[in-house]
Every structure is written in C-alpha cells, then in structure tokens.
Amino acid sequence: MDFKYKTALVTGAAGFIGFHLAERLLKDGCHVTGIDNLNPYYDVRLKEARLERLTPFPNFSFSKTELSDRDAMETLFKDTPFDVVVNLAAQAGVRYSLKNPYAYVDSNLSGFMNILECCRHNPVRHLVFASSSSVYGANTAMPFSVHHNVDHPVSLYAATKKANELMAHTYSHLYGMNCTGLRFFTVYGPWGRPDMALFLFTDAILRGEPLKVFNHGKMQRDFTYIDDIIEGVVRVMGRLPEPNPAWRGDAPDPGTSYAPYKIYNIGNNNPVQLMQFIEAIEKALGKTAEKEFLNLQLGDVPATYADVDDLVRDVGFKPATPIEEGIERFIAWYKAYHP
C-alpha cells in the first residue's frame, strides 16, 4: 500500500548512505530531521563535510544524538512528529566488530531498541531500517534470497543486523508496526566510507602503496552504486508492508510475515570479481597497482550476490549502474575532495 510522507527522521545522517538519502529527500521537498553521533570510527571531518552540504536546506534540522541515549531519543520523538523513520545509524564494519564488540551492542542493539520504542509510542507510519548482506553469513546458495534462512552469521556485526530484523518483526507482530528491513549489498560511490575497499584501494594506488588483496583475489561482491541504493530506499519508504496471506507457521517464509513486515535485498544483482574491480580502479586512475595477496580475513565471506526479484515486483526498481561508471564517479569526487 502506497502512502505519502512529508516528514522523515534519518538516523546516521552524517554517514555515507544517510547523507545521500537526506539530500535526496530534501531536494524532493520532504522535511528531514537528521541525527548522528559523529563518532570517530573514521575521519569525523568527512562526516562534517557531508553535513555542511545539508545544512543550507531550510527543510533540514540536525541533532547530535546517540541512539542509545533513551531520554534524548524520547524527547526528539515527542518534540517532532515523523511520518517515516529511516534507521541508517549503526556501528559499521565487519572487522572492527572483532576489536570492539561492545560498540555494536550499544549502537546496533540498544540504539535500535530505542528506535522501536519511540516508533511504537508515537504516530510513525513506517519504520524502514538498514540490515546488511552480511546476514547471509555461511550461506552459499546463490543468489542470496530474502526467502532463505539466515541463521549462521560469521561476524558480530552480522549478528546485530539479524537481531534488528528479529526485533522489528516482534514489534510488527505485537503492535502492528509497519516495518521494512533493507539488506544492502556493498555500497560504493562519492562521499563513501574510508574503510571500504574502493576508498582504500584508490588511496593506496595514488600513494604508490601495495593493495591488500584478501582471499588471494578470489572474492566476489555485488557492488551497488549509492544512487541505486537511495532510489530503492525512497521507493520502499512510500510503500507500507502488507501481511502475506499465504504465510504459514509450518513452513515459515523468512522474508515476509503474517504481520506488516517485509525484508528486501538492494543489490546490483551482478557480482563482480575482486580483480575486475581493481582493474576498473586502475583504468580510471591510469595507474597500475602493486598487489599483496593475503588469506581470507576472519569474519569475511568470499562472495555476495543479491536476488532482487521482490524489490522489482513491489516497487518497480532494479539497481543497474555498471561498476566502471560508478568507479569513475567516485574517483572524480575523490580527486575533488583530496585535491
């Protein structure tokens, strides 16, 4: 069921996806409240530079707030009514979860609990929240489908994202909350995160440093360009999830429910070999990289590949930006940001 929204809360508004979503919504005329804790997981100056592009919009307001600060979150929701809430704030990164697991509990579990409670006690029509392709964990059946069981995560980050899906379903069941989870597949593009492969590889090539190529290059990723991610999110925001009348408890479908709850993959539906990805960066930069081949990192998976049939059927959109085009746009931004 489609619905019109005029006000939105975007958590993680200074983050990569959150910034792009807020900018798109503001240009569309939506009133956007952004929150972010501006944590130093990566260079805060990049987050501040993103915010500087949002603050000139008269329909934007920002609050530096921790999701895990229950009182601050309750006050925010009481003071400002939201038609839709998009939760993109999270402690990101698979490998960092091996070093600092408590950061994931505070943000991704306690913080999400506050989001759910605030949505429950206030007139929010739709909660859209970021999950991750990492929830597929040890699964090997490709392409990954939202209708597959995902009970074997291989990192704490993935486990917290799976937990978010379970928590949201519980609130959808108990309180009839409209909840939609989005499993993002390897997002890249301008204003991207410095801890992601495209940023790291570009930086290393320009500095003349060797690239760390894990699993000896035998990796596949369903790289998804940021504009495609945002188009998918915006379309999902305006579509309330409907209960699946065919859902059965003796053969439960993980991607749908008898409650108003739905999960979508947003991926390019076209996995790219890591070496092909590196070649596209080298071509765009006009430089060849030195490469250091290493074993698969703990908590990582060798391949991702999104089945997006449900997304195409329900909102009429399929990501399609070619990797070469997306990388060229990223590098153009990177050179402008690091002149």
Disulfide bonds with the S-S distance in Angstrom:
none
